[in-house]
Amino acid sequence: MVKDFDIDEDILKDVSFLKKYNNIYITENQINILKKYNIDINNYNNVKELIFDIELYLNNSLCPLDDLESVSQFLSEYNYYNNINK
């Protein structure tokens, strides 16, 4: 017997539209979130620098920024599973 799984359509939409910018795989939606916080992806040569600056921004923020946090989490996980030798 096969169980039905609920899959978040936003996650599927995001993963299917990954684009490469300066060796960083990211979606248009995520780029728009970065722009909202004046973070320009074109200023970064690798994903680690971008994640570092996002985390710095989040740590200095006075309020929770769930959308930016989700971008950071996605980039961290994507980097781990695709760029780290295991």
FIBADREN-571411 format. One record per residue: residue number from 0; y, z, x of N, C-alpha, C in turn. Coordinates in Angstrom, 2 decimals. Layout:
BEGIN
+-----+---------+---------+---------+---------+---------+---------+---------+---------+---------+
: num :     nc2 :     nc3 :     nc1 :    cac2 :    cac3 :    cac1 :     cc2 :     cc3 :     cc1 :
+-----+---------+---------+---------+---------+---------+---------+---------+---------+---------+
: NUM :       Y :       Z :       X :       Y :       Z :       X :       Y :       Z :       X :
...
+-----+---------+---------+---------+---------+---------+---------+---------+---------+---------+
***
This chain:
BEGIN
+-----+---------+---------+---------+---------+---------+---------+---------+---------+---------+
: num :     nc2 :     nc3 :     nc1 :    cac2 :    cac3 :    cac1 :     cc2 :     cc3 :     cc1 :
+-----+---------+---------+---------+---------+---------+---------+---------+---------+---------+
:   0 :   -1.19 :    0.00 :    0.84 :    0.00 :    0.00 :    0.00 :    1.25 :    0.00 :    0.89 :
:   1 :    2.17 :   -0.88 :    0.61 :    3.39 :   -1.01 :    1.38 :    4.52 :   -0.29 :    0.65 :
:   2 :    5.26 :    0.53 :    1.40 :    6.39 :    1.24 :    0.81 :    7.62 :    0.36 :    0.88 :
:   3 :    8.49 :    0.53 :   -0.10 :    9.78 :   -0.17 :   -0.08 :   10.77 :    0.64 :    0.74 :
:   4 :   11.51 :   -0.05 :    1.57 :   12.53 :    0.61 :    2.38 :   13.90 :    0.12 :    1.96 :
:   5 :   14.84 :    1.04 :    1.89 :   16.23 :    0.67 :    1.63 :   16.89 :    0.39 :    2.96 :
:   6 :   17.43 :   -0.79 :    3.12 :   18.10 :   -1.17 :    4.35 :   19.58 :   -1.33 :    4.04 :
:   7 :   20.39 :   -0.66 :    4.81 :   21.84 :   -0.75 :    4.63 :   22.29 :   -2.17 :    4.95 :
:   8 :   22.80 :   -2.87 :    3.96 :   23.20 :   -4.27 :    4.14 :   24.32 :   -4.42 :    5.15 :
:   9 :   25.18 :   -3.42 :    5.27 :   26.26 :   -3.49 :    6.26 :   25.70 :   -3.53 :    7.68 :
:  10 :   24.64 :   -2.78 :    7.92 :   24.01 :   -2.79 :    9.25 :   23.44 :   -4.16 :    9.53 :
:  11 :   22.75 :   -4.73 :    8.58 :   22.18 :   -6.07 :    8.79 :   23.28 :   -7.10 :    9.00 :
:  12 :   24.34 :   -6.99 :    8.24 :   25.45 :   -7.92 :    8.37 :   26.07 :   -7.81 :    9.76 :
:  13 :   26.28 :   -6.59 :   10.23 :   26.88 :   -6.38 :   11.54 :   26.02 :   -6.95 :   12.65 :
:  14 :   24.75 :   -6.65 :   12.65 :   23.87 :   -7.08 :   13.72 :   23.74 :   -8.60 :   13.75 :
:  15 :   23.73 :   -9.22 :   12.60 :   23.53 :  -10.67 :   12.55 :   24.76 :  -11.45 :   13.00 :
:  16 :   25.90 :  -10.81 :   13.10 :   27.13 :  -11.50 :   13.48 :   27.68 :  -11.03 :   14.82 :
:  17 :   26.80 :  -10.61 :   15.71 :   27.24 :  -10.19 :   17.03 :   27.80 :  -11.38 :   17.79 :
:  18 :   28.91 :  -11.15 :   18.46 :   29.52 :  -12.17 :   19.30 :   29.75 :  -11.56 :   20.67 :
:  19 :   29.84 :  -12.42 :   21.65 :   30.01 :  -11.95 :   23.02 :   31.46 :  -12.12 :   23.46 :
:  20 :   32.08 :  -11.00 :   23.85 :   33.44 :  -10.99 :   24.39 :   33.39 :  -10.27 :   25.73 :
:  21 :   33.70 :  -10.98 :   26.80 :   33.70 :  -10.35 :   28.14 :   32.40 :   -9.59 :   28.41 :
:  22 :   31.29 :  -10.20 :   28.10 :   29.96 :   -9.59 :   28.30 :   29.72 :   -8.37 :   27.42 :
:  23 :   30.47 :   -8.24 :   26.35 :   30.28 :   -7.15 :   25.39 :   29.90 :   -7.77 :   24.05 :
:  24 :   28.76 :   -7.36 :   23.52 :   28.33 :   -7.86 :   22.22 :   28.89 :   -6.95 :   21.13 :
:  25 :   29.65 :   -7.56 :   20.22 :   30.36 :   -6.80 :   19.20 :   30.60 :   -7.70 :   17.98 :
:  26 :   30.81 :   -7.11 :   16.84 :   31.06 :   -7.88 :   15.62 :   32.56 :   -8.02 :   15.38 :
:  27 :   32.91 :   -8.96 :   14.55 :   34.32 :   -9.14 :   14.16 :   34.84 :   -7.88 :   13.46 :
:  28 :   34.01 :   -7.30 :   12.63 :   34.40 :   -6.08 :   11.92 :   34.71 :   -4.97 :   12.92 :
:  29 :   33.90 :   -4.82 :   13.94 :   34.14 :   -3.79 :   14.95 :   35.40 :   -4.09 :   15.75 :
:  30 :   35.64 :   -5.35 :   16.03 :   36.87 :   -5.73 :   16.74 :   38.09 :   -5.37 :   15.91 :
:  31 :   38.01 :   -5.59 :   14.61 :   39.11 :   -5.23 :   13.72 :   39.36 :   -3.73 :   13.71 :
:  32 :   38.30 :   -2.95 :   13.78 :   38.45 :   -1.49 :   13.86 :   39.13 :   -1.12 :   15.16 :
:  33 :   38.73 :   -1.73 :   16.27 :   39.37 :   -1.45 :   17.55 :   40.86 :   -1.82 :   17.51 :
:  34 :   41.16 :   -2.96 :   16.92 :   42.56 :   -3.38 :   16.80 :   43.38 :   -2.38 :   15.99 :
:  35 :   42.77 :   -1.81 :   14.98 :   43.44 :   -0.80 :   14.15 :   43.95 :    0.36 :   14.99 :
:  36 :   43.23 :    0.66 :   16.08 :   43.61 :    1.75 :   16.97 :   44.22 :    1.24 :   18.29 :
:  37 :   44.68 :    0.01 :   18.27 :   45.32 :   -0.62 :   19.43 :   44.44 :   -0.64 :   20.67 :
:  38 :   43.17 :   -0.89 :   20.47 :   42.23 :   -1.05 :   21.58 :   41.89 :   -2.53 :   21.64 :
:  39 :   42.28 :   -3.18 :   22.72 :   42.09 :   -4.62 :   22.88 :   40.84 :   -4.88 :   23.71 :
:  40 :   39.83 :   -5.46 :   23.11 :   38.57 :   -5.72 :   23.80 :   38.74 :   -6.63 :   25.00 :
:  41 :   39.77 :   -7.43 :   25.01 :   40.00 :   -8.35 :   26.13 :   40.42 :   -7.62 :   27.41 :
:  42 :   40.74 :   -6.35 :   27.30 :   41.11 :   -5.55 :   28.47 :   39.91 :   -4.95 :   29.18 :
:  43 :   38.71 :   -5.23 :   28.70 :   37.51 :   -4.60 :   29.24 :   36.54 :   -5.63 :   29.79 :
:  44 :   35.98 :   -5.31 :   30.95 :   35.01 :   -6.20 :   31.58 :   33.57 :   -5.80 :   31.30 :
:  45 :   33.38 :   -4.58 :   30.84 :   32.02 :   -4.16 :   30.50 :   32.06 :   -3.11 :   29.39 :
:  46 :   30.92 :   -2.93 :   28.78 :   30.82 :   -2.06 :   27.60 :   31.03 :   -0.59 :   27.97 :
:  47 :   30.66 :   -0.19 :   29.17 :   30.83 :    1.22 :   29.55 :   32.30 :    1.62 :   29.60 :
:  48 :   33.14 :    0.74 :   30.11 :   34.58 :    1.02 :   30.14 :   35.13 :    1.15 :   28.72 :
:  49 :   34.69 :    0.25 :   27.85 :   35.15 :    0.28 :   26.47 :   34.70 :    1.56 :   25.77 :
:  50 :   33.46 :    1.93 :   25.93 :   32.95 :    3.16 :   25.31 :   33.71 :    4.37 :   25.84 :
:  51 :   33.96 :    4.39 :   27.12 :   34.71 :    5.50 :   27.72 :   36.08 :    5.66 :   27.07 :
:  52 :   36.81 :    4.56 :   26.94 :   38.14 :    4.62 :   26.34 :   38.11 :    4.97 :   24.85 :
:  53 :   37.10 :    4.48 :   24.15 :   36.96 :    4.86 :   22.73 :   36.72 :    6.36 :   22.62 :
:  54 :   35.84 :    6.88 :   23.45 :   35.54 :    8.32 :   23.41 :   36.76 :    9.14 :   23.81 :
:  55 :   37.52 :    8.67 :   24.76 :   38.75 :    9.34 :   25.14 :   39.73 :    9.38 :   23.97 :
:  56 :   39.85 :    8.26 :   23.29 :   40.72 :    8.18 :   22.11 :   40.24 :    9.15 :   21.03 :
:  57 :   38.94 :    9.17 :   20.80 :   38.38 :   10.06 :   19.78 :   38.59 :   11.53 :   20.13 :
:  58 :   38.43 :   11.85 :   21.40 :   38.60 :   13.24 :   21.83 :   40.05 :   13.71 :   21.73 :
:  59 :   40.98 :   12.77 :   21.83 :   42.41 :   13.13 :   21.75 :   42.96 :   13.04 :   20.33 :
:  60 :   42.15 :   12.59 :   19.42 :   42.59 :   12.45 :   18.03 :   42.58 :   13.81 :   17.32 :
:  61 :   43.55 :   14.00 :   16.46 :   43.64 :   15.25 :   15.71 :   42.82 :   15.24 :   14.43 :
:  62 :   42.38 :   14.07 :   14.02 :   41.58 :   13.96 :   12.80 :   40.34 :   13.11 :   13.07 :
:  63 :   39.32 :   13.26 :   12.27 :   38.11 :   12.47 :   12.45 :   38.38 :   10.98 :   12.20 :
:  64 :   37.84 :   10.16 :   13.03 :   37.97 :    8.71 :   12.89 :   36.56 :    8.12 :   12.80 :
:  65 :   36.00 :    8.21 :   11.61 :   34.61 :    7.83 :   11.41 :   34.34 :    6.37 :   11.76 :
:  66 :   35.27 :    5.50 :   11.43 :   35.04 :    4.08 :   11.71 :   34.99 :    3.81 :   13.21 :
:  67 :   35.89 :    4.42 :   13.95 :   35.89 :    4.24 :   15.41 :   34.68 :    4.92 :   16.05 :
:  68 :   34.31 :    6.05 :   15.51 :   33.10 :    6.74 :   15.98 :   31.86 :    5.87 :   15.78 :
:  69 :   31.79 :    5.17 :   14.67 :   30.64 :    4.31 :   14.41 :   30.59 :    3.13 :   15.38 :
:  70 :   31.76 :    2.61 :   15.77 :   31.80 :    1.54 :   16.76 :   31.29 :    2.06 :   18.10 :
:  71 :   31.74 :    3.22 :   18.50 :   31.30 :    3.82 :   19.75 :   29.79 :    4.06 :   19.74 :
:  72 :   29.29 :    4.57 :   18.66 :   27.86 :    4.83 :   18.54 :   27.06 :    3.53 :   18.62 :
:  73 :   27.51 :    2.53 :   17.92 :   26.83 :    1.23 :   17.94 :   26.80 :    0.66 :   19.36 :
:  74 :   27.95 :    0.65 :   20.02 :   28.03 :    0.10 :   21.37 :   27.15 :    0.88 :   22.35 :
:  75 :   27.13 :    2.19 :   22.22 :   26.30 :    3.02 :   23.08 :   24.82 :    2.72 :   22.88 :
:  76 :   24.41 :    2.65 :   21.63 :   23.00 :    2.37 :   21.34 :   22.62 :    0.96 :   21.75 :
:  77 :   23.47 :    0.00 :   21.47 :   23.18 :   -1.38 :   21.85 :   23.07 :   -1.49 :   23.36 :
:  78 :   23.98 :   -0.85 :   24.06 :   23.94 :   -0.86 :   25.51 :   22.66 :   -0.23 :   26.03 :
:  79 :   22.28 :    0.89 :   25.47 :   21.07 :    1.58 :   25.90 :   19.82 :    0.71 :   25.71 :
:  80 :   19.67 :    0.15 :   24.57 :   18.46 :   -0.61 :   24.26 :   18.42 :   -2.00 :   24.87 :
:  81 :   19.57 :   -2.54 :   25.28 :   19.57 :   -3.89 :   25.80 :   19.97 :   -4.03 :   27.26 :
:  82 :   20.64 :   -3.03 :   27.81 :   21.14 :   -3.17 :   29.18 :   20.63 :   -2.13 :   30.16 :
:  83 :   19.93 :   -1.13 :   29.69 :   19.42 :   -0.10 :   30.56 :   17.95 :   -0.41 :   30.88 :
:  84 :   17.65 :   -0.38 :   32.18 :   16.26 :   -0.59 :   32.58 :   15.46 :    0.66 :   32.27 :
:  85 :   14.36 :    0.44 :   31.57 :   13.53 :    1.58 :   31.18 :   12.22 :    1.53 :   31.91 :
+-----+---------+---------+---------+---------+---------+---------+---------+---------+---------+
***
